[in-house]
Amino acid sequence: MSERSQLSQARRLVVKIGSALLTNDGQGLDVDALGRWVDQISALIAAGVEVVVVSSGSVAEGMSRLGWRSRPEQLHELQAAAAVGQMGLVQTWQDQFRRHGRHAAQILLTHDDLSDRKRYLNARSTLRTLLDYGVIPIVNENDTVVTDEIRFGDNDTLGALVANLIEADGLIILTDQLGLFDQDPRKNPDASLVLERKAGDPELDVMAAGGAGVLGRGGMLTKVRAARLAARSGAFTVIVGGRIEGVVSRLVGGELLGTLLLPEQGRIAARKQWLASHLKTRGVLTLDAGAVKVLCRGGRSLLPVGVKGVSGQFRRGEMVSCVDEGGREVARGLVNYGSDEARAIAGRSSDRIQELLGYISDEEIIHRDNMVIV
């Protein structure tokens, strides 16, 4: 199987679209172009692919509505432009998806949302729930309240972090360039498009050196760095020209477009490696012999019924160690319930979680994708 065939196998994608594409280089929202991307994304969803859109354009659209010709430098002016522009941006996305009988949802994030574990998990749950219901999340940085200290810096980085957040198979970055070239194509007509590399290749930094456009904060170098961030969770990244006719559909169909940047490992392998090297555990779950057997031999999730004891204090999403009745560590993973909830449901059937806690987040205490056998 060729590396490009990964695109056609992807079941969950993040599509990031830059400001210059969405606003027709600053001349207001390009509704026709946005509609064409919606047509392609809707076709992907109909084919069983989950899609999250990371949409730039709120500041640029606000600038257009306010009649500003250059991007303001003062933070309060940027926030004002974002507040004005976000209205039209999200409404346009919704109007276009409504043509296909679909709903869109606005998700505004700051760096604090993804660095705080509780808010990170809440954001992930919200996004996954929207995808489960067939709703297309439209994600943007919360420029109306963000400060320099907590901003992502560009929506390329935000796209990569969202790919990590939802464990996407891939990130597609639509830009006003055809992809990454080995030299600056604006200065050297002999520059060649880089078709495929490993995201960690240090030569990419030299190739990508250069500035951003007038409207955006990110240049090609930020896209390379975003690809490396996405690769941490095993996601591939494609940097490709957003004005190419039918670009998203053609990419997923396996056509050789743009620059494909590959992770060193697959998604599950990369996540398992991260879990295995995460030494800081917050608590211990003691498992009965049956649970140990299904975890070690069957690759199953850990259910409450297999837990005999809970020690330590931990919150949902933190790392815990799983030991057998002799105290030998057999696995570690990220828990779906805090220590108090885990104690309440330990040894009980999953169908009693609602009765015991008054709510149910997950049927498993630890899902197999968030667990590594040690």
C-alpha angles and dihedrals in degrees: 000000000000121000090245090060087071087080094059090047095051115117099180124038139175114213116197119194121194129229097248090057097046096046101038091245093314100315096117128282115326095225095178093054092045089050091054091054089049089053090054095044091049090052090053092050091049087054091055101264118135112221133194116189120213103199126195119189109085095109093040092049090047090051089052093049092047093046095242114154099192131043109262120240099206114092094224090053091051090050091050092050091049092050092052095042098046090066094061096035097057094039090054092051090050094047092051095047090047088065085068094044092254135128126228126203130205117232117182117190139182128194089257089062091060099037095053107077096215094049090044091056092045091052091049092049092049093050093046092048092051090050091049089057093047093251118144111228113218105204126195137159111266093247092167093071105014121116129204090258096059105029122116090227095229140009092249088070090044090052091053093048091050088051088054091045097055095030092241122189092227150359121223113198111197111201141161091259125076089238138288115330127200087237134017103284090202090064103027120046090194093063114129128216113247105230102186139359140149109269091234095056106127091211089071091072092060092047093048098047111127143086136286126254126262096269103036134066095213131071131188091285091061088052092054090049090048089054089055091051091050090048090061088075093039097261123144121223130214119197107197144155111272093204094062108115111259090353100163095045092045092049094052088045088063100256116156101248131143127345121314114206113192133204120236090239139025121265098263094040092051092049093047090051090052091049092048092053094045098102099175109093123179102199148353132249116199111211132202121239094262093055092047090052096051092045097049099037107022103040090229133154120259112255125197092247091068095055117097100174143011125205132177132028118277141153131229110285096025126123119262134178121237115212135179122240089274092058096253113143111239102166145353132207151145113286125226092208135046121246096265092050091044091055091050094053100033112127092011131114117261091240088067096057093093091050094047100042103024090239140042125224098171137349090232129065087211123012115223092240088060095048136079126195111230 
